[in-house]
């Protein structure tokens, strides 16, 4: 496995690029919020990310979130 050579860059290169773009955007927005907002407010926004992820997963991806998911949040 150490010397395995892959013949392709991935199955879906567009999705890999989009993941990188969204990850970069999220990190940029986080550091920008730290520079503009008070640190406590910026940290609060970051800690609410799982809530928005669960909400958007249900709305955009049509995933069903059961009671265990909402209890965990």
Secondary structure, 3 states (H helix, E strand, C coil): CCCCCCCCCCCCHHHHHHHHHHHHHHHHHHHHHHHHCCHHHHHHHHHCHHHHHHHHHHHHCCCCCCHHHHHHC
